Amino acid sequence: MLSMLDISALQSIMKKMISVFYSSGGMHSLSTVFAWIGIGILLALGIGYLIAHARTIVEKLSNMTVRQFITMMALMGVAFIVLAIVLP
């Protein structure tokens, strides 16, 4: 059986694990937790893709014309602006 010391240690560990989901104003909503999990998954996929295909990406970027490069940068700029508007 578990002694009182073991139970209090278990409670302490559980409080530390659960405290990740608490903010200063109270508990995070479940949607916030899911959003952070989703962001983590997308970040991991992006980093994995960059590592796996870094050489191909560099070759494609070096073979781009100036017009293609400017178009790509403009689209990335628009995407970041839209992202900045949507996130808050």
PDB file as gemmi writes it, atoms N, CA and C in Angstrom:
CRYST1    1.000    1.000    1.000  90.00  90.00  90.00 P 1                      
ATOM      1  N   MET A   1       0.825  -1.183   0.000  1.00  0.00           N  
ATOM      2  CA  MET A   1       0.000   0.000   0.000  1.00  0.00           C  
ATOM      3  C   MET A   1       0.875   1.253   0.000  1.00  0.00           C  
ATOM      4  N   LEU A   2       0.276   2.335  -0.428  1.00  0.00           N  
ATOM      5  CA  LEU A   2       0.991   3.604  -0.443  1.00  0.00           C  
ATOM      6  C   LEU A   2       0.958   4.246   0.939  1.00  0.00           C  
ATOM      7  N   SER A   3       2.068   4.714   1.370  1.00  0.00           N  
ATOM      8  CA  SER A   3       2.106   5.420   2.647  1.00  0.00           C  
ATOM      9  C   SER A   3       1.701   6.872   2.427  1.00  0.00           C  
ATOM     10  N   MET A   4       1.527   7.611   3.503  1.00  0.00           N  
ATOM     11  CA  MET A   4       1.152   9.028   3.409  1.00  0.00           C  
ATOM     12  C   MET A   4       2.235   9.830   2.704  1.00  0.00           C  
ATOM     13  N   LEU A   5       3.498   9.468   2.895  1.00  0.00           N  
ATOM     14  CA  LEU A   5       4.596  10.166   2.250  1.00  0.00           C  
ATOM     15  C   LEU A   5       4.538   9.974   0.740  1.00  0.00           C  
ATOM     16  N   ASP A   6       4.235   8.746   0.325  1.00  0.00           N  
ATOM     17  CA  ASP A   6       4.130   8.467  -1.108  1.00  0.00           C  
ATOM     18  C   ASP A   6       2.960   9.216  -1.738  1.00  0.00           C  
ATOM     19  N   ILE A   7       1.849   9.278  -1.038  1.00  0.00           N  
ATOM     20  CA  ILE A   7       0.669   9.966  -1.548  1.00  0.00           C  
ATOM     21  C   ILE A   7       0.938  11.468  -1.668  1.00  0.00           C  
ATOM     22  N   SER A   8       1.599  12.051  -0.670  1.00  0.00           N  
ATOM     23  CA  SER A   8       1.887  13.478  -0.740  1.00  0.00           C  
ATOM     24  C   SER A   8       2.903  13.774  -1.852  1.00  0.00           C  
ATOM     25  N   ALA A   9       3.853  12.878  -2.064  1.00  0.00           N  
ATOM     26  CA  ALA A   9       4.813  13.059  -3.155  1.00  0.00           C  
ATOM     27  C   ALA A   9       4.093  12.965  -4.500  1.00  0.00           C  
ATOM     28  N   LEU A  10       3.171  12.008  -4.605  1.00  0.00           N  
ATOM     29  CA  LEU A  10       2.389  11.859  -5.829  1.00  0.00           C  
ATOM     30  C   LEU A  10       1.531  13.098  -6.085  1.00  0.00           C  
ATOM     31  N   GLN A  11       0.925  13.643  -5.038  1.00  0.00           N  
ATOM     32  CA  GLN A  11       0.128  14.860  -5.177  1.00  0.00           C  
ATOM     33  C   GLN A  11       0.998  16.029  -5.623  1.00  0.00           C  
ATOM     34  N   SER A  12       2.181  16.131  -5.080  1.00  0.00           N  
ATOM     35  CA  SER A  12       3.096  17.207  -5.450  1.00  0.00           C  
ATOM     36  C   SER A  12       3.478  17.108  -6.925  1.00  0.00           C  
ATOM     37  N   ILE A  13       3.774  15.904  -7.373  1.00  0.00           N  
ATOM     38  CA  ILE A  13       4.140  15.703  -8.783  1.00  0.00           C  
ATOM     39  C   ILE A  13       2.960  16.041  -9.688  1.00  0.00           C  
ATOM     40  N   MET A  14       1.757  15.603  -9.314  1.00  0.00           N  
ATOM     41  CA  MET A  14       0.572  15.880 -10.132  1.00  0.00           C  
ATOM     42  C   MET A  14       0.277  17.371 -10.198  1.00  0.00           C  
ATOM     43  N   LYS A  15       0.461  18.088  -9.088  1.00  0.00           N  
ATOM     44  CA  LYS A  15       0.235  19.535  -9.085  1.00  0.00           C  
ATOM     45  C   LYS A  15       1.203  20.236 -10.031  1.00  0.00           C  
ATOM     46  N   LYS A  16       2.458  19.785 -10.049  1.00  0.00           N  
ATOM     47  CA  LYS A  16       3.441  20.378 -10.951  1.00  0.00           C  
ATOM     48  C   LYS A  16       3.087  20.113 -12.402  1.00  0.00           C  
ATOM     49  N   MET A  17       2.602  18.895 -12.696  1.00  0.00           N  
ATOM     50  CA  MET A  17       2.230  18.563 -14.071  1.00  0.00           C  
ATOM     51  C   MET A  17       1.005  19.355 -14.515  1.00  0.00           C  
ATOM     52  N   ILE A  18       0.037  19.505 -13.639  1.00  0.00           N  
ATOM     53  CA  ILE A  18      -1.200  20.216 -13.979  1.00  0.00           C  
ATOM     54  C   ILE A  18      -0.974  21.724 -14.043  1.00  0.00           C  
ATOM     55  N   SER A  19       0.006  22.231 -13.294  1.00  0.00           N  
ATOM     56  CA  SER A  19       0.244  23.677 -13.265  1.00  0.00           C  
ATOM     57  C   SER A  19       0.649  24.230 -14.623  1.00  0.00           C  
ATOM     58  N   VAL A  20       1.072  23.366 -15.541  1.00  0.00           N  
ATOM     59  CA  VAL A  20       1.407  23.808 -16.893  1.00  0.00           C  
ATOM     60  C   VAL A  20       0.185  24.422 -17.564  1.00  0.00           C  
ATOM     61  N   PHE A  21      -0.998  23.918 -17.244  1.00  0.00           N  
ATOM     62  CA  PHE A  21      -2.215  24.381 -17.883  1.00  0.00           C  
ATOM     63  C   PHE A  21      -2.839  25.590 -17.200  1.00  0.00           C  
ATOM     64  N   TYR A  22      -2.221  26.098 -16.147  1.00  0.00           N  
ATOM     65  CA  TYR A  22      -2.749  27.251 -15.433  1.00  0.00           C  
ATOM     66  C   TYR A  22      -2.000  28.517 -15.828  1.00  0.00           C  
ATOM     67  N   SER A  23      -2.753  29.576 -16.006  1.00  0.00           N  
ATOM     68  CA  SER A  23      -2.142  30.883 -16.238  1.00  0.00           C  
ATOM     69  C   SER A  23      -2.319  31.706 -14.967  1.00  0.00           C  
ATOM     70  N   SER A  24      -1.847  32.948 -14.977  1.00  0.00           N  
ATOM     71  CA  SER A  24      -1.976  33.777 -13.776  1.00  0.00           C  
ATOM     72  C   SER A  24      -3.434  34.121 -13.484  1.00  0.00           C  
ATOM     73  N   GLY A  25      -4.279  34.135 -14.499  1.00  0.00           N  
ATOM     74  CA  GLY A  25      -5.681  34.490 -14.294  1.00  0.00           C  
ATOM     75  C   GLY A  25      -6.591  33.303 -14.114  1.00  0.00           C  
ATOM     76  N   GLY A  26      -6.084  32.112 -14.129  1.00  0.00           N  
ATOM     77  CA  GLY A  26      -6.907  30.914 -14.005  1.00  0.00           C  
ATOM     78  C   GLY A  26      -6.467  29.870 -14.997  1.00  0.00           C  
ATOM     79  N   MET A  27      -7.322  28.892 -15.200  1.00  0.00           N  
ATOM     80  CA  MET A  27      -6.954  27.779 -16.059  1.00  0.00           C  
ATOM     81  C   MET A  27      -7.105  28.158 -17.527  1.00  0.00           C  
ATOM     82  N   HIS A  28      -6.146  27.718 -18.356  1.00  0.00           N  
ATOM     83  CA  HIS A  28      -6.265  27.914 -19.797  1.00  0.00           C  
ATOM     84  C   HIS A  28      -7.451  27.105 -20.301  1.00  0.00           C  
ATOM     85  N   SER A  29      -8.066  27.603 -21.356  1.00  0.00           N  
ATOM     86  CA  SER A  29      -9.158  26.840 -21.928  1.00  0.00           C  
ATOM     87  C   SER A  29      -8.583  25.657 -22.699  1.00  0.00           C  
ATOM     88  N   LEU A  30      -9.417  24.695 -22.919  1.00  0.00           N  
ATOM     89  CA  LEU A  30      -8.989  23.505 -23.650  1.00  0.00           C  
ATOM     90  C   LEU A  30      -8.582  23.866 -25.071  1.00  0.00           C  
ATOM     91  N   SER A  31      -9.237  24.860 -25.653  1.00  0.00           N  
ATOM     92  CA  SER A  31      -8.885  25.268 -27.011  1.00  0.00           C  
ATOM     93  C   SER A  31      -7.481  25.859 -27.066  1.00  0.00           C  
ATOM     94  N   THR A  32      -7.059  26.563 -26.010  1.00  0.00           N  
ATOM     95  CA  THR A  32      -5.696  27.102 -25.959  1.00  0.00           C  
ATOM     96  C   THR A  32      -4.675  25.980 -25.900  1.00  0.00           C  
ATOM     97  N   VAL A  33      -4.963  24.976 -25.101  1.00  0.00           N  
ATOM     98  CA  VAL A  33      -4.056  23.827 -25.002  1.00  0.00           C  
ATOM     99  C   VAL A  33      -3.962  23.121 -26.350  1.00  0.00           C  
ATOM    100  N   PHE A  34      -5.110  22.909 -27.011  1.00  0.00           N  
ATOM    101  CA  PHE A  34      -5.095  22.273 -28.330  1.00  0.00           C  
ATOM    102  C   PHE A  34      -4.358  23.124 -29.350  1.00  0.00           C  
ATOM    103  N   ALA A  35      -4.506  24.441 -29.262  1.00  0.00           N  
ATOM    104  CA  ALA A  35      -3.802  25.327 -30.192  1.00  0.00           C  
ATOM    105  C   ALA A  35      -2.291  25.199 -30.023  1.00  0.00           C  
ATOM    106  N   TRP A  36      -1.809  25.161 -28.780  1.00  0.00           N  
ATOM    107  CA  TRP A  36      -0.369  25.005 -28.540  1.00  0.00           C  
ATOM    108  C   TRP A  36       0.128  23.645 -29.018  1.00  0.00           C  
ATOM    109  N   ILE A  37      -0.679  22.610 -28.836  1.00  0.00           N  
ATOM    110  CA  ILE A  37      -0.302  21.286 -29.340  1.00  0.00           C  
ATOM    111  C   ILE A  37      -0.216  21.313 -30.861  1.00  0.00           C  
ATOM    112  N   GLY A  38      -1.195  21.949 -31.507  1.00  0.00           N  
ATOM    113  CA  GLY A  38      -1.187  22.063 -32.961  1.00  0.00           C  
ATOM    114  C   GLY A  38       0.006  22.854 -33.473  1.00  0.00           C  
ATOM    115  N   ILE A  39       0.325  23.944 -32.800  1.00  0.00           N  
ATOM    116  CA  ILE A  39       1.481  24.747 -33.190  1.00  0.00           C  
ATOM    117  C   ILE A  39       2.760  23.924 -33.054  1.00  0.00           C  
ATOM    118  N   GLY A  40       2.862  23.153 -31.982  1.00  0.00           N  
ATOM    119  CA  GLY A  40       4.034  22.301 -31.786  1.00  0.00           C  
ATOM    120  C   GLY A  40       4.169  21.251 -32.884  1.00  0.00           C  
ATOM    121  N   ILE A  41       3.046  20.651 -33.263  1.00  0.00           N  
ATOM    122  CA  ILE A  41       3.069  19.645 -34.329  1.00  0.00           C  
ATOM    123  C   ILE A  41       3.492  20.276 -35.646  1.00  0.00           C  
ATOM    124  N   LEU A  42       2.909  21.434 -35.983  1.00  0.00           N  
ATOM    125  CA  LEU A  42       3.276  22.105 -37.238  1.00  0.00           C  
ATOM    126  C   LEU A  42       4.733  22.533 -37.233  1.00  0.00           C  
ATOM    127  N   LEU A  43       5.220  22.994 -36.102  1.00  0.00           N  
ATOM    128  CA  LEU A  43       6.623  23.383 -35.992  1.00  0.00           C  
ATOM    129  C   LEU A  43       7.536  22.178 -36.187  1.00  0.00           C  
ATOM    130  N   ALA A  44       7.187  21.061 -35.575  1.00  0.00           N  
ATOM    131  CA  ALA A  44       7.991  19.845 -35.730  1.00  0.00           C  
ATOM    132  C   ALA A  44       7.994  19.378 -37.186  1.00  0.00           C  
ATOM    133  N   LEU A  45       6.830  19.435 -37.842  1.00  0.00           N  
ATOM    134  CA  LEU A  45       6.762  19.050 -39.252  1.00  0.00           C  
ATOM    135  C   LEU A  45       7.600  19.975 -40.126  1.00  0.00           C  
ATOM    136  N   GLY A  46       7.531  21.275 -39.855  1.00  0.00           N  
ATOM    137  CA  GLY A  46       8.307  22.237 -40.637  1.00  0.00           C  
ATOM    138  C   GLY A  46       9.802  22.041 -40.473  1.00  0.00           C  
ATOM    139  N   ILE A  47      10.239  21.837 -39.250  1.00  0.00           N  
ATOM    140  CA  ILE A  47      11.667  21.614 -39.005  1.00  0.00           C  
ATOM    141  C   ILE A  47      12.114  20.309 -39.649  1.00  0.00           C  
ATOM    142  N   GLY A  48      11.296  19.273 -39.537  1.00  0.00           N  
ATOM    143  CA  GLY A  48      11.619  17.988 -40.172  1.00  0.00           C  
ATOM    144  C   GLY A  48      11.715  18.113 -41.682  1.00  0.00           C  
ATOM    145  N   TYR A  49      10.791  18.847 -42.280  1.00  0.00           N  
ATOM    146  CA  TYR A  49      10.823  19.046 -43.730  1.00  0.00           C  
ATOM    147  C   TYR A  49      12.067  19.816 -44.143  1.00  0.00           C  
ATOM    148  N   LEU A  50      12.401  20.865 -43.399  1.00  0.00           N  
ATOM    149  CA  LEU A  50      13.597  21.645 -43.736  1.00  0.00           C  
ATOM    150  C   LEU A  50      14.864  20.802 -43.637  1.00  0.00           C  
ATOM    151  N   ILE A  51      14.946  19.977 -42.614  1.00  0.00           N  
ATOM    152  CA  ILE A  51      16.124  19.131 -42.454  1.00  0.00           C  
ATOM    153  C   ILE A  51      16.202  18.101 -43.580  1.00  0.00           C  
ATOM    154  N   ALA A  52      15.064  17.490 -43.903  1.00  0.00           N  
ATOM    155  CA  ALA A  52      15.051  16.430 -44.906  1.00  0.00           C  
ATOM    156  C   ALA A  52      15.272  16.956 -46.324  1.00  0.00           C  
ATOM    157  N   HIS A  53      14.829  18.174 -46.602  1.00  0.00           N  
ATOM    158  CA  HIS A  53      14.866  18.686 -47.969  1.00  0.00           C  
ATOM    159  C   HIS A  53      15.671  19.974 -48.109  1.00  0.00           C  
ATOM    160  N   ALA A  54      16.621  20.197 -47.239  1.00  0.00           N  
ATOM    161  CA  ALA A  54      17.384  21.449 -47.266  1.00  0.00           C  
ATOM    162  C   ALA A  54      18.128  21.627 -48.586  1.00  0.00           C  
ATOM    163  N   ARG A  55      18.749  20.588 -49.083  1.00  0.00           N  
ATOM    164  CA  ARG A  55      19.510  20.705 -50.334  1.00  0.00           C  
ATOM    165  C   ARG A  55      18.585  21.037 -51.513  1.00  0.00           C  
ATOM    166  N   THR A  56      17.453  20.395 -51.581  1.00  0.00           N  
ATOM    167  CA  THR A  56      16.497  20.646 -52.665  1.00  0.00           C  
ATOM    168  C   THR A  56      15.977  22.075 -52.598  1.00  0.00           C  
ATOM    169  N   ILE A  57      15.693  22.550 -51.391  1.00  0.00           N  
ATOM    170  CA  ILE A  57      15.196  23.921 -51.219  1.00  0.00           C  
ATOM    171  C   ILE A  57      16.241  24.929 -51.688  1.00  0.00           C  
ATOM    172  N   VAL A  58      17.495  24.713 -51.318  1.00  0.00           N  
ATOM    173  CA  VAL A  58      18.570  25.622 -51.735  1.00  0.00           C  
ATOM    174  C   VAL A  58      18.727  25.607 -53.247  1.00  0.00           C  
ATOM    175  N   GLU A  59      18.649  24.440 -53.871  1.00  0.00           N  
ATOM    176  CA  GLU A  59      18.755  24.353 -55.329  1.00  0.00           C  
ATOM    177  C   GLU A  59      17.606  25.087 -56.012  1.00  0.00           C  
ATOM    178  N   LYS A  60      16.396  24.914 -55.508  1.00  0.00           N  
ATOM    179  CA  LYS A  60      15.246  25.591 -56.116  1.00  0.00           C  
ATOM    180  C   LYS A  60      15.336  27.103 -55.938  1.00  0.00           C  
ATOM    181  N   LEU A  61      15.782  27.557 -54.760  1.00  0.00           N  
ATOM    182  CA  LEU A  61      15.915  28.995 -54.545  1.00  0.00           C  
ATOM    183  C   LEU A  61      16.996  29.596 -55.438  1.00  0.00           C  
ATOM    184  N   SER A  62      18.073  28.869 -55.646  1.00  0.00           N  
ATOM    185  CA  SER A  62      19.149  29.405 -56.490  1.00  0.00           C  
ATOM    186  C   SER A  62      18.783  29.394 -57.966  1.00  0.00           C  
ATOM    187  N   ASN A  63      17.834  28.560 -58.377  1.00  0.00           N  
ATOM    188  CA  ASN A  63      17.417  28.507 -59.783  1.00  0.00           C  
ATOM    189  C   ASN A  63      16.253  29.446 -60.093  1.00  0.00           C  
ATOM    190  N   MET A  64      15.757  30.169 -59.095  1.00  0.00           N  
ATOM    191  CA  MET A  64      14.630  31.077 -59.315  1.00  0.00           C  
ATOM    192  C   MET A  64      15.078  32.320 -60.087  1.00  0.00           C  
ATOM    193  N   THR A  65      14.145  32.827 -60.887  1.00  0.00           N  
ATOM    194  CA  THR A  65      14.402  34.115 -61.516  1.00  0.00           C  
ATOM    195  C   THR A  65      14.112  35.211 -60.492  1.00  0.00           C  
ATOM    196  N   VAL A  66      14.514  36.416 -60.800  1.00  0.00           N  
ATOM    197  CA  VAL A  66      14.283  37.528 -59.876  1.00  0.00           C  
ATOM    198  C   VAL A  66      12.783  37.746 -59.682  1.00  0.00           C  
ATOM    199  N   ARG A  67      12.025  37.629 -60.762  1.00  0.00           N  
ATOM    200  CA  ARG A  67      10.581  37.831 -60.666  1.00  0.00           C  
ATOM    201  C   ARG A  67       9.940  36.782 -59.761  1.00  0.00           C  
ATOM    202  N   GLN A  68      10.335  35.530 -59.898  1.00  0.00           N  
ATOM    203  CA  GLN A  68       9.792  34.474 -59.052  1.00  0.00           C  
ATOM    204  C   GLN A  68      10.160  34.706 -57.583  1.00  0.00           C  
ATOM    205  N   PHE A  69      11.390  35.129 -57.330  1.00  0.00           N  
ATOM    206  CA  PHE A  69      11.844  35.374 -55.968  1.00  0.00           C  
ATOM    207  C   PHE A  69      11.059  36.521 -55.329  1.00  0.00           C  
ATOM    208  N   ILE A  70      10.867  37.608 -56.089  1.00  0.00           N  
ATOM    209  CA  ILE A  70      10.112  38.749 -55.565  1.00  0.00           C  
ATOM    210  C   ILE A  70       8.666  38.356 -55.296  1.00  0.00           C  
ATOM    211  N   THR A  71       8.064  37.580 -56.198  1.00  0.00           N  
ATOM    212  CA  THR A  71       6.691  37.117 -55.993  1.00  0.00           C  
ATOM    213  C   THR A  71       6.586  36.247 -54.745  1.00  0.00           C  
ATOM    214  N   MET A  72       7.548  35.345 -54.556  1.00  0.00           N  
ATOM    215  CA  MET A  72       7.548  34.482 -53.379  1.00  0.00           C  
ATOM    216  C   MET A  72       7.674  35.310 -52.097  1.00  0.00           C  
ATOM    217  N   MET A  73       8.575  36.287 -52.093  1.00  0.00           N  
ATOM    218  CA  MET A  73       8.765  37.121 -50.909  1.00  0.00           C  
ATOM    219  C   MET A  73       7.524  37.966 -50.619  1.00  0.00           C  
ATOM    220  N   ALA A  74       6.870  38.469 -51.667  1.00  0.00           N  
ATOM    221  CA  ALA A  74       5.649  39.253 -51.482  1.00  0.00           C  
ATOM    222  C   ALA A  74       4.542  38.391 -50.885  1.00  0.00           C  
ATOM    223  N   LEU A  75       4.401  37.160 -51.379  1.00  0.00           N  
ATOM    224  CA  LEU A  75       3.382  36.259 -50.839  1.00  0.00           C  
ATOM    225  C   LEU A  75       3.682  35.883 -49.387  1.00  0.00           C  
ATOM    226  N   MET A  76       4.952  35.690 -49.073  1.00  0.00           N  
ATOM    227  CA  MET A  76       5.316  35.408 -47.687  1.00  0.00           C  
ATOM    228  C   MET A  76       5.007  36.605 -46.789  1.00  0.00           C  
ATOM    229  N   GLY A  77       5.262  37.812 -47.283  1.00  0.00           N  
ATOM    230  CA  GLY A  77       4.944  39.015 -46.520  1.00  0.00           C  
ATOM    231  C   GLY A  77       3.463  39.135 -46.246  1.00  0.00           C  
ATOM    232  N   VAL A  78       2.646  38.880 -47.263  1.00  0.00           N  
ATOM    233  CA  VAL A  78       1.188  38.926 -47.095  1.00  0.00           C  
ATOM    234  C   VAL A  78       0.740  37.854 -46.095  1.00  0.00           C  
ATOM    235  N   ALA A  79       1.329  36.663 -46.198  1.00  0.00           N  
ATOM    236  CA  ALA A  79       0.958  35.580 -45.281  1.00  0.00           C  
ATOM    237  C   ALA A  79       1.288  35.958 -43.838  1.00  0.00           C  
ATOM    238  N   PHE A  80       2.446  36.575 -43.608  1.00  0.00           N  
ATOM    239  CA  PHE A  80       2.806  36.975 -42.246  1.00  0.00           C  
ATOM    240  C   PHE A  80       1.908  38.096 -41.733  1.00  0.00           C  
ATOM    241  N   ILE A  81       1.504  39.012 -42.594  1.00  0.00           N  
ATOM    242  CA  ILE A  81       0.591  40.081 -42.173  1.00  0.00           C  
ATOM    243  C   ILE A  81      -0.773  39.495 -41.801  1.00  0.00           C  
ATOM    244  N   VAL A  82      -1.280  38.574 -42.613  1.00  0.00           N  
ATOM    245  CA  VAL A  82      -2.558  37.931 -42.316  1.00  0.00           C  
ATOM    246  C   VAL A  82      -2.451  37.138 -41.006  1.00  0.00           C  
ATOM    247  N   LEU A  83      -1.349  36.453 -40.816  1.00  0.00           N  
ATOM    248  CA  LEU A  83      -1.133  35.701 -39.585  1.00  0.00           C  
ATOM    249  C   LEU A  83      -1.105  36.627 -38.367  1.00  0.00           C  
ATOM    250  N   ALA A  84      -0.467  37.781 -38.510  1.00  0.00           N  
ATOM    251  CA  ALA A  84      -0.392  38.756 -37.415  1.00  0.00           C  
ATOM    252  C   ALA A  84      -1.779  39.315 -37.087  1.00  0.00           C  
ATOM    253  N   ILE A  85      -2.629  39.431 -38.087  1.00  0.00           N  
ATOM    254  CA  ILE A  85      -3.987  39.935 -37.855  1.00  0.00           C  
ATOM    255  C   ILE A  85      -4.847  38.872 -37.200  1.00  0.00           C  
ATOM    256  N   VAL A  86      -4.695  37.621 -37.622  1.00  0.00           N  
ATOM    257  CA  VAL A  86      -5.552  36.545 -37.141  1.00  0.00           C  
ATOM    258  C   VAL A  86      -5.183  36.094 -35.732  1.00  0.00           C  
ATOM    259  N   LEU A  87      -3.890  36.074 -35.390  1.00  0.00           N  
ATOM    260  CA  LEU A  87      -3.467  35.531 -34.096  1.00  0.00           C  
ATOM    261  C   LEU A  87      -4.003  36.257 -32.870  1.00  0.00           C  
ATOM    262  N   PRO A  88      -3.995  37.574 -32.790  1.00  0.00           N  
ATOM    263  CA  PRO A  88      -4.507  38.196 -31.567  1.00  0.00           C  
ATOM    264  C   PRO A  88      -5.979  37.971 -31.442  1.00  0.00           C  
TER     265      PRO A  88                                                      
END                                                                             
